[in-house]
Amino acid sequence: MKKIGSLILLINALSKSEKKALYLQAGENPTEKAYMKIFDIIDKKNITDIENIKKNYAKYYPINSFVPEANYLYQHILSTLASLAIKKKCKHNLYYKIIQANILKEKHLMDEHFQMLDEVIEESESTEDYSVSSLAQRTKLDSMRQENFLDISEDTLIKEHLRLKGYLNVLNQINRQSELYELMVFYTSRKSDTKIFDDLAITEITFVNNLRKNLFEIQKKHLLFQGIYLLCKNNYQAANNIYKEANELFASHKSFLNNPPSDYMQFIENVLKKCNENRQYSEMEYYINILEGLKCYTAEFNAEIECIIFTNKAEYYIHTDDKKKIKELISCYKDTDSIVKYLTPFRKIQFILELSLLHININEHKQAKKILYDIVKDSNYQRFFLYKPCLLLYYISIYELQEYDFLEYSIRAARRKLKNNRETSKIEAILYEFFTKDMFKLSQSDKKKYLEELCKQIDTPQNISDHLTMKIFDFKSWILSHA
């Protein structure tokens, strides 16, 4: 069943061009094939409930087993997406060429085999992709050995090994620097002791002094590390200068980026997130303009950029409590379907969450409840972390609308549904207690005492999930507002 849920999410994340490719790959009369009928039921009929999908499928194929066909469809989609990626992305294409080279070797076409490997090595060196270079070089050396080093001199063999050592050395450097950068990101998300940041920074600087600084990946990781470290030390201006330098590095190495440049987009997204977290609002316009300039690829990529711009503007206006800007932003995105239909499931839940926060901020709880319901009712979104904040905000909207009986029913239904999937977190347990408490039976002083006690529970140490949830919405202040 878990794989069926993954299949639904995968289909919902496909672009129009990818769906078209699926039909072409299915061959003649694709709509008459059982596995493609499952695709049509999920995609065209927009059915996401597994049992409903099975019932619809049984109308067309009462004898055929559903699960094997669904599994075949899952593999068919992955195979189609892989073939598209080979055409679009340089790295995928290089790996594919290595596979082709190995097929040539199996057919004893050794000259063609070595020629193709040399082409891969040359191309991967030009894009500084040393993981591909090392794999191709290792494959080449294995083939030489299997051919008993025919027509290979000692000098040639030593040179080939030295080349491989060079690739592996650069890879080790990149992996070590990635380790330091990822540790820094990990600790910053958990508010660790600043001494840890200082120790990591000293280690990184010492390490970088011995690296090849002319490589894009090494320069990129170094600048990103420095940017996060300076933010941790509250040196916002210096951090912003570092991020601008990193942006110039990306802009000058566009041939190293994916098509579309999703890695560049994610970098800008992370910088905007840091600007929001550290209230550097004056710098946001610069990066938003860069994102706007990337809107020249597919409708799906453009929608993802629009989602990033929207969510960051929403967070900015909520932080500054600018009601006028919030209303203007909501009015700009009245036609959400034109964006949401192109978004992946993760981006959709991200977009809906921020839009609901805007509505809640200006007390439009009815609208917030309406848009959140599409997420809450769909069990396929439960795998995303943002599902929990969406669920809690949905309950808050119902509570603010004073639909207490419906709220109690919704909580019971959701807890039954989630019972086997995950444990109830601390913040959820506190809010469930608050939602189901009859506040009218308490005196004003008892109510205040009760709410303060709940807030003390919120202030006690939280797990990482609750900590991140509290960063999305101030549940403590919301509870106290009902004193």
ABEGO torsion letter per residue (X at the ends): XAAAAAAAAAAAABBAAAAAAAAAAAEBGAAABAAAAAAAAAAAAGBABAAAAAAAAAAABAABBAAAAAAAAAAAAAAAAAAAAAAABAAAAAAAAAAAAAAAAAAGBAAAAAAAAAAAAAAAAAAGBAAAAAAAAAAAAAAAAAAGGBGBBAAAAAAAAAAAAAAAAAAAAAAAAAAAAAAAAAAAAAGBBAAAAAAAAAAAAAAAAABBAABAAAAAAAAAAAAAAAAAAGBAAAAAAAAAAAAAAAAAAAAABBOBBAAAAAAAAAAAAAAAAAGBAAAAAAAAAAAAAABABBAAAAAAAAAAAAAAAAAAAAAAGBAAAAAAAAAAAABAAAAAAABBAAAAAAAAAAAAAAAAAAGBAAAAAAAAAAAAABAAAAABAAAAAAAAAAAAAAAAAGBAAAAAAAAAAAAAAAAAABBBBAAAAAAAAAAABBAAABBAAAAAAAAAAAAAAAABBBBAAAAAAAAABBAAAAAAAAX
